[in-house]
Amino acid sequence: MKSALDLAKRYLAMADRDIVAFNKMKGDAEFHATTTCFHAQQGIEKCLKAVLVLHGVAFRKTHDLDELVDLLIAEKIPHPFEATTLSVMNPYAVLMRYEDIEFAGVTPEKASKIVTLVRNWTGEVVK
């Protein structure tokens, strides 16, 4: 059986795949913002899951960043963002991918700041 650190590193590696895709897409006008931000949301989600796994916190299969942040808070796991900071990325998990809805709430530039914050923190936690 893999250790918690091994599983956390696996989640982080998967997060990095989405983050690489997001970074390549964010400056390319050929990619729709909702598609680009989907990869940002996915990277953030997997980063949160990496930290939770490392701390032995069980979570259900979810794309809800608020639910994952609530687990961080409940377990008193320090994190560098407000409880609602990541909420703006939630619509990109499913709604924006499967519903043809325009959403101007988060630009790829704003998403990039959130991704960087979460990824840097995760990298410090999962070593």
C-alpha positions as CSV (number, residue, x, y, z in Angstrom):
1,M,0.0,0.0,0.0
2,K,1.3,3.5,-0.9
3,S,2.1,5.9,1.8
4,A,0.1,9.2,2.3
5,L,3.1,11.1,0.9
6,D,3.2,8.9,-2.2
7,L,-0.5,9.4,-2.8
8,A,-0.2,13.2,-2.2
9,K,2.7,13.4,-4.7
10,R,0.5,11.5,-7.2
11,Y,-2.3,14.0,-6.8
12,L,0.2,16.8,-7.1
13,A,1.6,15.3,-10.4
14,M,-1.9,15.1,-11.8
15,A,-2.5,18.7,-10.7
16,D,0.6,19.8,-12.5
17,R,-0.7,18.2,-15.7
18,D,-3.8,20.4,-15.5
19,I,-1.8,23.4,-14.5
20,V,0.5,23.0,-17.5
21,A,-2.5,22.8,-19.8
22,F,-4.0,25.9,-18.2
23,N,-0.8,27.8,-18.5
24,K,-0.4,26.9,-22.2
25,M,-4.1,27.8,-22.9
26,K,-4.5,31.0,-21.0
27,G,-2.6,33.2,-23.5
28,D,-4.1,31.6,-26.6
29,A,-7.2,33.2,-27.9
30,E,-8.2,30.0,-29.7
31,F,-9.1,28.5,-26.4
32,H,-12.4,29.5,-24.8
33,A,-12.0,31.0,-21.3
34,T,-14.3,28.3,-19.8
35,T,-12.1,25.5,-21.2
36,T,-9.0,27.2,-20.0
37,C,-10.4,27.9,-16.5
38,F,-11.7,24.3,-16.3
39,H,-8.0,23.2,-16.2
40,A,-7.3,25.8,-13.6
41,Q,-10.1,24.5,-11.4
42,Q,-9.0,20.9,-11.9
43,G,-5.4,21.8,-10.9
44,I,-6.6,23.5,-7.8
45,E,-8.9,20.6,-6.9
46,K,-6.1,18.1,-7.2
47,C,-3.8,20.3,-5.1
48,L,-6.3,20.5,-2.3
49,K,-6.8,16.7,-2.5
50,A,-3.0,16.2,-2.3
51,V,-2.9,18.2,1.0
52,L,-5.9,16.4,2.4
53,V,-4.5,12.9,1.5
54,L,-1.2,13.9,3.1
55,H,-3.0,14.7,6.3
56,G,-5.1,11.5,6.3
57,V,-8.3,13.4,5.7
58,A,-11.0,11.3,3.8
59,F,-13.1,13.1,1.2
60,R,-15.8,12.0,-1.1
61,K,-15.5,12.1,-4.8
62,T,-16.3,15.7,-5.5
63,H,-15.3,18.7,-7.7
64,D,-16.6,21.2,-5.1
65,L,-13.6,23.3,-4.0
66,D,-15.7,24.8,-1.1
67,E,-16.3,21.3,0.3
68,L,-12.6,20.6,0.1
69,V,-11.6,23.9,1.8
70,D,-14.2,23.2,4.5
71,L,-12.3,20.0,5.2
72,L,-9.0,21.9,5.5
73,I,-10.7,24.2,8.0
74,A,-12.4,21.4,10.0
75,E,-9.0,19.7,10.3
76,K,-7.2,22.9,11.1
77,I,-4.8,22.5,8.2
78,P,-3.2,25.9,7.7
79,H,-3.7,27.4,4.2
80,P,-2.9,30.8,2.6
81,F,-6.4,31.8,1.4
82,E,-9.7,32.8,2.7
83,A,-12.4,30.2,2.9
84,T,-14.3,31.6,-0.1
85,T,-11.3,32.6,-2.3
86,L,-11.6,29.4,-4.4
87,S,-15.4,29.6,-4.7
88,V,-15.2,31.6,-7.9
89,M,-13.6,28.6,-9.6
90,N,-16.3,26.1,-8.7
91,P,-18.5,26.8,-11.8
92,Y,-15.7,25.6,-14.1
93,A,-15.7,22.1,-12.6
94,V,-18.9,20.9,-14.2
95,L,-21.4,23.6,-15.0
96,M,-19.3,25.4,-17.5
97,R,-18.1,22.2,-19.2
98,Y,-21.5,20.7,-19.8
99,E,-23.8,23.7,-20.0
100,D,-23.2,26.3,-22.8
101,I,-23.3,29.2,-20.4
102,E,-21.1,32.2,-20.6
103,F,-19.5,33.1,-17.3
104,A,-17.5,36.3,-16.9
105,G,-16.8,35.9,-13.2
106,V,-13.2,34.8,-13.6
107,T,-10.7,35.7,-16.3
108,P,-7.8,33.4,-17.0
109,E,-5.6,36.1,-15.5
110,K,-7.4,36.0,-12.2
111,A,-7.5,32.2,-12.3
112,S,-3.8,32.2,-12.8
113,K,-3.2,34.1,-9.5
114,I,-5.4,31.6,-7.7
115,V,-3.6,28.6,-9.3
116,T,-0.2,30.1,-8.4
117,L,-1.2,30.7,-4.8
118,V,-2.6,27.2,-4.3
119,R,0.2,25.4,-6.2
120,N,2.9,27.2,-4.3
121,W,1.3,26.4,-1.0
122,T,0.8,22.7,-2.0
123,G,4.4,22.5,-3.0
124,E,5.5,23.6,0.4
125,V,3.2,21.2,2.2
126,V,3.8,18.1,-0.1
127,K,7.6,17.6,-0.2
